[in-house]
Amino acid sequence: MIKRFVFLIFIGILFTSCGIDDSKKIKISTTTWIGYTPLFYAKEKKWLEPLNIKLLNVVSLSENMYLYKAGNSDVYVGTQYEYNSIYKEDKTLTPIMIFNKSNGGDVILSNFTIEQLLKTDKTINVYLEIDSINSIIFDDFLKSNHLENRKINYMNDDQSNISRLKAVDMENPTIIVTYSPYNHILENNSFIELSSTRNNDNLLVIDAMYTKENFYYHNKETFTKLKSLVDKAIIHLQNNPYEFYKTVKPYLINTNYEEFLASLNDIIWLNKELPEDVLNKLYNSNFRTKDIIK
């Protein structure tokens, strides 16, 4: 009886301590965008465990942002759009780590050519994550191609669901705003590329990590170590892309190795240094750079 009592106390302490440990972890929320795969690599290699970091992955940029706003994550990753959206409400939000800039990774796809879209009188169905950088990319596309006056039917959804669309099933003209690796799935479903961040020099889309200023300063040593692990993961990627791919494959939905390699061409890593033109564009868009870990 005494042994059983001691055992029950031990189990209780064990589960309680697990709960306490988990609550003390730094929770980082992220999507499965190709530019964040160094984080997933670090997780799978168990490099994050000594830093007491827990990675949370979600299926959309907006969901990632809402997770942070609800207090369910301490840190989140995203583009300038997600940063600016929360910065309006919280002036203590600060970028602490830059991963990459999009170089074709953000894409406009369609079942129509631009010429066909200009001629059609039908309503254009547009699939995108409305509360994300997708909206800015689409607005820029409309203006660049003089499509502002077309009838648009916005279809807000996450990229996981959007990637299931097939061009042969679309009766109306359809536009999809997406990003790697989902664009490769959709291209396999017969959608064609109309535009991307590769052929638009005016549109800068960067991916970074954000948190509250005080939280960053309180955990600065941990984040500095995390930055070193991200750099280490990118070196592993460059030296042995297949091993890297096999490690992060569970997070890359329906993406084969060739598509993974193609996705890498859609981004430019900025983890080592920020080019002057990128710094100027960030400065002009009120994007804080003082806390970014070099």
Secondary structure as UniProt FT lines:
FT   HELIX           2..24
FT   STRAND          26..31
FT   HELIX           34..36
FT   HELIX           37..44
FT   TURN            45..46
FT   HELIX           49..51
FT   STRAND          53..58
FT   HELIX           61..69
FT   TURN            70..71
FT   STRAND          75..78
FT   HELIX           80..87
FT   TURN            88..89
FT   TURN            91..92
FT   STRAND          93..102
FT   STRAND          106..110
FT   HELIX           114..119
FT   STRAND          124..128
FT   HELIX           133..144
FT   TURN            145..146
FT   TURN            148..149
FT   STRAND          152..156
FT   HELIX           159..162
FT   TURN            163..164
FT   HELIX           167..169
FT   STRAND          174..179
FT   TURN            180..181
FT   HELIX           182..188
FT   TURN            189..190
FT   STRAND          192..196
FT   HELIX           197..199
FT   TURN            201..202
FT   STRAND          206..212
FT   HELIX           213..218
FT   HELIX           220..239
FT   HELIX           241..248
FT   HELIX           249..251
FT   TURN            253..254
FT   HELIX           257..264
FT   TURN            265..266
FT   STRAND          267..269
FT   HELIX           276..284
FT   TURN            285..286
FT   TURN            290..291
//
